[in-house]
Each structure stands twice: as structure tokens, then as C-alpha cells.
Amino acid sequence: MIVPYDTDGRQSAVDFLLEWPDGRTEALEITRVTEPESIVWQGMAMRESWRWPAATSWDFRPAEVSFPYKHTRRAVLKAVELCDEWSVDDPADLPSAVVQAEPDIAVYLAEGVGSLCRAASGTGVNLYPKYPRRVRRGRTARLLPVGGNRAQAAPLDAHFDKLIQVPPGREKHLFLVPTDDVLPARFFTDDFEAPVTSPQGFEALDGLWVWSNFWHRYLVFRDQTWSWVTFPARQ
């Protein structure tokens, strides 16, 4: 059974407790691994479930790791409204007179704030982190924190400390979700072999889990070994 634990005003509490039929209890902390500059806007996006309200379906991806959230939101939603009205698929295809009459859209296009395109289904504007422009030096051979160390992965100390404070007798598990802006392009699919290098700085944990929304399975480090684990079948 999965029990939400970071509730009812608890301070420095792990996200979940996992209670098993045999009496075992595990503590689970889940966090995103992202660029520090994007934490603010991604926090606001999470409060809106990563979707801005619109009558039609669109995808938005910023050009940079950070951007003025509220101003961009206003410009994008106005652009979506006008694209629907003028039956175009890109704000750049709007008539120049229409763009000139909307300063927010004019600035959005002039500064190249991001890419906006129609999506296949649903309604609303889906938000995504930026793609890395290139694979950065030092990231070509490893997926952080896989094979790396905790200090390099992200500012994870607060999440790690929650697990360290878990009472003895409970297993401690950390689940990391690297976002698109920190994931090297070579890991945009899960067709690579599980790493062989042990991560440094996570020795106090019983399990380290890593998953990307690009993957159809997830990585787990347990008993000093990395392995791929497939998603359980739906009941």
C-alpha cells in the first residue's frame, strides 16, 4: 500500500511510505532533476498541471531554460486565440497587422521566446522544458546521476536529508526524474545498456530509481547493481 506522508503539515517528511503485506515499510522520496534556472517557472507550471487553458490543443517549449512565466503565458494564450481565429498553425503566420496590434505577441516573436505548435489531441497548451541545444562536454558518456555523484546531479540535499532522517528499519528509496533540459540527447530513448558504474554519494540509500518521460522502463540501482525494470502490467 502506498501512503502519502508529506501531508498534514509534517515538516521535512518523505513523500510516501510503502507498506508491504509482510510488514516491511519503505520510505520513498520523488524529485525532478532540472536546471537550477528553470526551477521557478517549472514550479509554477506544476501548479497548473503543466498545461495552460485553451480551446484547442498546442505544445509550447521555451527556447531557454528560464523565461518570464506570466508574461509568456499571456502572450502564448493570445497567440493561440488568434491562430485559431485566423486558421494558422504558427504565430509567425499571423498577418503582420494583427501582430503589430498585439505587443505581447510581437515581442514573443521578435525575441524567439519559444516554439508553439498544434498538438494531436485534447485541449490546452502543454508545457515542456527546452531541449538541450547540444550534448554538453562531460555529459556525452553518462546520464547524471547515473555513474556520477550526488553533488553533480542537482541540488538534491534537501530530499536526501529527508531520507537520512527516516527511522531505522525502513528502507530508503530516492526516485529521480531528469527533465528534458538536463537529459543529454543520446538518452532521449531507453535503448542503451544499464550503467556499470556505481553512483557516489548515495551509499546510505537502499534504492535509487531513475526515469525519463522518454523511456518505456526505468533504471534502478540496488545491491550495487544497475538494471532496467519494465513497468508492471495494468490490472
Contacts in CASP RR format, 6 or more apart in sequence:
PFRMAT RR
TARGET T0000
AUTHOR 0000-0000-0000
METHOD contacts of the structure
MODEL  1
MIVPYDTDGRQSAVDFLLEWPDGRTEALEITRVTEPESIVWQGMAMRESW
RWPAATSWDFRPAEVSFPYKHTRRAVLKAVELCDEWSVDDPADLPSAVVQ
AEPDIAVYLAEGVGSLCRAASGTGVNLYPKYPRRVRRGRTARLLPVGGNR
AQAAPLDAHFDKLIQVPPGREKHLFLVPTDDVLPARFFTDDFEAPVTSPQ
GFEALDGLWVWSNFWHRYLVFRDQTWSWVTFPARQ
1 18 0 8 1.000
1 19 0 8 1.000
2 16 0 8 1.000
2 17 0 8 1.000
2 18 0 8 1.000
2 19 0 8 1.000
3 16 0 8 1.000
3 17 0 8 1.000
3 18 0 8 1.000
3 19 0 8 1.000
4 15 0 8 1.000
4 16 0 8 1.000
5 13 0 8 1.000
5 14 0 8 1.000
5 15 0 8 1.000
5 16 0 8 1.000
5 17 0 8 1.000
5 27 0 8 1.000
6 13 0 8 1.000
6 14 0 8 1.000
6 15 0 8 1.000
6 16 0 8 1.000
7 13 0 8 1.000
12 161 0 8 1.000
12 162 0 8 1.000
12 165 0 8 1.000
13 162 0 8 1.000
14 27 0 8 1.000
14 28 0 8 1.000
14 29 0 8 1.000
14 162 0 8 1.000
14 163 0 8 1.000
14 166 0 8 1.000
15 28 0 8 1.000
15 29 0 8 1.000
15 30 0 8 1.000
16 27 0 8 1.000
16 28 0 8 1.000
16 30 0 8 1.000
17 25 0 8 1.000
17 26 0 8 1.000
17 27 0 8 1.000
17 28 0 8 1.000
17 170 0 8 1.000
18 25 0 8 1.000
18 26 0 8 1.000
18 27 0 8 1.000
18 28 0 8 1.000
18 173 0 8 1.000
19 25 0 8 1.000
20 26 0 8 1.000
24 171 0 8 1.000
25 169 0 8 1.000
25 170 0 8 1.000
25 171 0 8 1.000
26 170 0 8 1.000
26 171 0 8 1.000
26 172 0 8 1.000
26 173 0 8 1.000
26 206 0 8 1.000
27 163 0 8 1.000
27 166 0 8 1.000
27 170 0 8 1.000
27 171 0 8 1.000
27 172 0 8 1.000
27 173 0 8 1.000
28 173 0 8 1.000
28 174 0 8 1.000
28 175 0 8 1.000
29 159 0 8 1.000
29 160 0 8 1.000
29 162 0 8 1.000
29 163 0 8 1.000
29 173 0 8 1.000
29 174 0 8 1.000
29 175 0 8 1.000
30 174 0 8 1.000
30 175 0 8 1.000
30 177 0 8 1.000
31 154 0 8 1.000
31 156 0 8 1.000
31 159 0 8 1.000
31 174 0 8 1.000
31 175 0 8 1.000
31 176 0 8 1.000
31 177 0 8 1.000
32 42 0 8 1.000
32 176 0 8 1.000
32 177 0 8 1.000
32 178 0 8 1.000
32 179 0 8 1.000
33 144 0 8 1.000
33 145 0 8 1.000
33 153 0 8 1.000
33 154 0 8 1.000
33 156 0 8 1.000
33 176 0 8 1.000
33 177 0 8 1.000
33 178 0 8 1.000
33 179 0 8 1.000
33 182 0 8 1.000
34 42 0 8 1.000
34 129 0 8 1.000
34 154 0 8 1.000
34 178 0 8 1.000
34 179 0 8 1.000
34 181 0 8 1.000
34 182 0 8 1.000
35 65 0 8 1.000
35 66 0 8 1.000
35 129 0 8 1.000
35 179 0 8 1.000
35 181 0 8 1.000
35 182 0 8 1.000
36 154 0 8 1.000
36 155 0 8 1.000
37 65 0 8 1.000
37 66 0 8 1.000
38 65 0 8 1.000
38 66 0 8 1.000
38 129 0 8 1.000
38 179 0 8 1.000
38 181 0 8 1.000
40 66 0 8 1.000
40 69 0 8 1.000
41 62 0 8 1.000
41 66 0 8 1.000
41 67 0 8 1.000
41 69 0 8 1.000
42 129 0 8 1.000
42 179 0 8 1.000
44 69 0 8 1.000
45 69 0 8 1.000
45 127 0 8 1.000
48 127 0 8 1.000
50 126 0 8 1.000
50 127 0 8 1.000
50 128 0 8 1.000
51 124 0 8 1.000
51 125 0 8 1.000
51 126 0 8 1.000
51 127 0 8 1.000
52 60 0 8 1.000
52 73 0 8 1.000
52 76 0 8 1.000
52 77 0 8 1.000
52 124 0 8 1.000
52 125 0 8 1.000
52 127 0 8 1.000
53 77 0 8 1.000
53 123 0 8 1.000
53 124 0 8 1.000
53 125 0 8 1.000
54 77 0 8 1.000
54 80 0 8 1.000
54 81 0 8 1.000
54 123 0 8 1.000
54 124 0 8 1.000
54 125 0 8 1.000
55 84 0 8 1.000
55 123 0 8 1.000
55 124 0 8 1.000
56 80 0 8 1.000
56 84 0 8 1.000
56 118 0 8 1.000
56 123 0 8 1.000
56 124 0 8 1.000
57 118 0 8 1.000
57 119 0 8 1.000
57 120 0 8 1.000
57 121 0 8 1.000
57 122 0 8 1.000
57 123 0 8 1.000
57 124 0 8 1.000
57 126 0 8 1.000
58 76 0 8 1.000
58 80 0 8 1.000
58 116 0 8 1.000
58 117 0 8 1.000
58 118 0 8 1.000
58 119 0 8 1.000
58 124 0 8 1.000
58 125 0 8 1.000
58 126 0 8 1.000
59 115 0 8 1.000
59 116 0 8 1.000
59 117 0 8 1.000
59 118 0 8 1.000
59 119 0 8 1.000
59 125 0 8 1.000
59 126 0 8 1.000
59 128 0 8 1.000
60 76 0 8 1.000
60 114 0 8 1.000
60 115 0 8 1.000
60 116 0 8 1.000
60 125 0 8 1.000
60 126 0 8 1.000
60 127 0 8 1.000
60 128 0 8 1.000
61 114 0 8 1.000
61 115 0 8 1.000
61 127 0 8 1.000
61 128 0 8 1.000
61 129 0 8 1.000
61 130 0 8 1.000
61 131 0 8 1.000
62 72 0 8 1.000
62 113 0 8 1.000
62 114 0 8 1.000
62 129 0 8 1.000
62 130 0 8 1.000
63 112 0 8 1.000
63 113 0 8 1.000
63 114 0 8 1.000
63 115 0 8 1.000
63 130 0 8 1.000
64 130 0 8 1.000
65 129 0 8 1.000
65 130 0 8 1.000
65 181 0 8 1.000
67 113 0 8 1.000
67 114 0 8 1.000
71 104 0 8 1.000
72 108 0 8 1.000
72 113 0 8 1.000
74 104 0 8 1.000
75 104 0 8 1.000
75 105 0 8 1.000
75 107 0 8 1.000
75 108 0 8 1.000
75 113 0 8 1.000
76 108 0 8 1.000
76 116 0 8 1.000
76 125 0 8 1.000
77 125 0 8 1.000
78 102 0 8 1.000
78 104 0 8 1.000
78 105 0 8 1.000
79 91 0 8 1.000
79 94 0 8 1.000
79 105 0 8 1.000
79 108 0 8 1.000
79 116 0 8 1.000
80 116 0 8 1.000
80 124 0 8 1.000
80 125 0 8 1.000
82 91 0 8 1.000
82 94 0 8 1.000
82 98 0 8 1.000
82 102 0 8 1.000
82 105 0 8 1.000
83 89 0 8 1.000
83 90 0 8 1.000
83 91 0 8 1.000
83 93 0 8 1.000
83 94 0 8 1.000
86 93 0 8 1.000
86 94 0 8 1.000
86 95 0 8 1.000
86 98 0 8 1.000
88 94 0 8 1.000
89 117 0 8 1.000
89 118 0 8 1.000
90 116 0 8 1.000
90 117 0 8 1.000
91 99 0 8 1.000
91 105 0 8 1.000
91 108 0 8 1.000
91 109 0 8 1.000
91 116 0 8 1.000
92 109 0 8 1.000
94 105 0 8 1.000
99 105 0 8 1.000
99 106 0 8 1.000
99 109 0 8 1.000
100 106 0 8 1.000
107 113 0 8 1.000
108 114 0 8 1.000
116 125 0 8 1.000
119 126 0 8 1.000
128 180 0 8 1.000
129 179 0 8 1.000
129 180 0 8 1.000
129 181 0 8 1.000
130 180 0 8 1.000
130 181 0 8 1.000
131 180 0 8 1.000
131 181 0 8 1.000
131 185 0 8 1.000
132 180 0 8 1.000
132 181 0 8 1.000
132 182 0 8 1.000
132 183 0 8 1.000
132 184 0 8 1.000
132 185 0 8 1.000
134 185 0 8 1.000
135 184 0 8 1.000
135 185 0 8 1.000
135 186 0 8 1.000
136 184 0 8 1.000
139 184 0 8 1.000
140 184 0 8 1.000
140 186 0 8 1.000
142 148 0 8 1.000
142 195 0 8 1.000
142 197 0 8 1.000
143 178 0 8 1.000
143 183 0 8 1.000
143 184 0 8 1.000
143 187 0 8 1.000
143 195 0 8 1.000
143 210 0 8 1.000
144 152 0 8 1.000
144 153 0 8 1.000
144 154 0 8 1.000
144 178 0 8 1.000
144 182 0 8 1.000
145 152 0 8 1.000
145 153 0 8 1.000
145 154 0 8 1.000
145 156 0 8 1.000
145 176 0 8 1.000
145 199 0 8 1.000
145 202 0 8 1.000
145 208 0 8 1.000
145 210 0 8 1.000
146 195 0 8 1.000
146 197 0 8 1.000
146 199 0 8 1.000
146 210 0 8 1.000
146 219 0 8 1.000
146 221 0 8 1.000
146 226 0 8 1.000
147 195 0 8 1.000
147 197 0 8 1.000
147 198 0 8 1.000
147 199 0 8 1.000
147 200 0 8 1.000
148 197 0 8 1.000
148 199 0 8 1.000
148 200 0 8 1.000
149 199 0 8 1.000
149 200 0 8 1.000
149 201 0 8 1.000
150 156 0 8 1.000
150 160 0 8 1.000
150 199 0 8 1.000
150 200 0 8 1.000
150 201 0 8 1.000
150 202 0 8 1.000
151 201 0 8 1.000
153 176 0 8 1.000
154 176 0 8 1.000
154 182 0 8 1.000
156 174 0 8 1.000
156 176 0 8 1.000
159 174 0 8 1.000
160 174 0 8 1.000
160 204 0 8 1.000
163 172 0 8 1.000
163 173 0 8 1.000
163 174 0 8 1.000
163 204 0 8 1.000
163 205 0 8 1.000
164 172 0 8 1.000
164 204 0 8 1.000
166 172 0 8 1.000
171 206 0 8 1.000
171 207 0 8 1.000
172 204 0 8 1.000
172 205 0 8 1.000
172 206 0 8 1.000
172 207 0 8 1.000
173 205 0 8 1.000
173 206 0 8 1.000
173 207 0 8 1.000
173 208 0 8 1.000
173 209 0 8 1.000
174 202 0 8 1.000
174 205 0 8 1.000
174 207 0 8 1.000
174 208 0 8 1.000
174 209 0 8 1.000
175 209 0 8 1.000
175 210 0 8 1.000
175 211 0 8 1.000
176 208 0 8 1.000
176 209 0 8 1.000
176 210 0 8 1.000
176 211 0 8 1.000
177 210 0 8 1.000
177 211 0 8 1.000
177 212 0 8 1.000
177 213 0 8 1.000
178 210 0 8 1.000
178 212 0 8 1.000
180 213 0 8 1.000
183 212 0 8 1.000
183 214 0 8 1.000
186 192 0 8 1.000
187 212 0 8 1.000
187 214 0 8 1.000
188 212 0 8 1.000
188 214 0 8 1.000
189 214 0 8 1.000
189 215 0 8 1.000
190 212 0 8 1.000
190 214 0 8 1.000
190 215 0 8 1.000
190 216 0 8 1.000
190 217 0 8 1.000
190 228 0 8 1.000
194 219 0 8 1.000
194 226 0 8 1.000
194 227 0 8 1.000
194 228 0 8 1.000
195 219 0 8 1.000
195 226 0 8 1.000
196 226 0 8 1.000
198 221 0 8 1.000
198 224 0 8 1.000
199 208 0 8 1.000
199 221 0 8 1.000
202 208 0 8 1.000
202 221 0 8 1.000
206 222 0 8 1.000
207 220 0 8 1.000
207 221 0 8 1.000
207 222 0 8 1.000
208 220 0 8 1.000
208 221 0 8 1.000
208 222 0 8 1.000
209 218 0 8 1.000
209 219 0 8 1.000
209 220 0 8 1.000
209 221 0 8 1.000
210 218 0 8 1.000
210 219 0 8 1.000
210 220 0 8 1.000
211 218 0 8 1.000
211 219 0 8 1.000
216 230 0 8 1.000
216 231 0 8 1.000
217 228 0 8 1.000
217 229 0 8 1.000
217 230 0 8 1.000
217 231 0 8 1.000
218 228 0 8 1.000
218 229 0 8 1.000
218 231 0 8 1.000
219 226 0 8 1.000
219 227 0 8 1.000
219 228 0 8 1.000
219 229 0 8 1.000
220 226 0 8 1.000
220 227 0 8 1.000
220 229 0 8 1.000
END
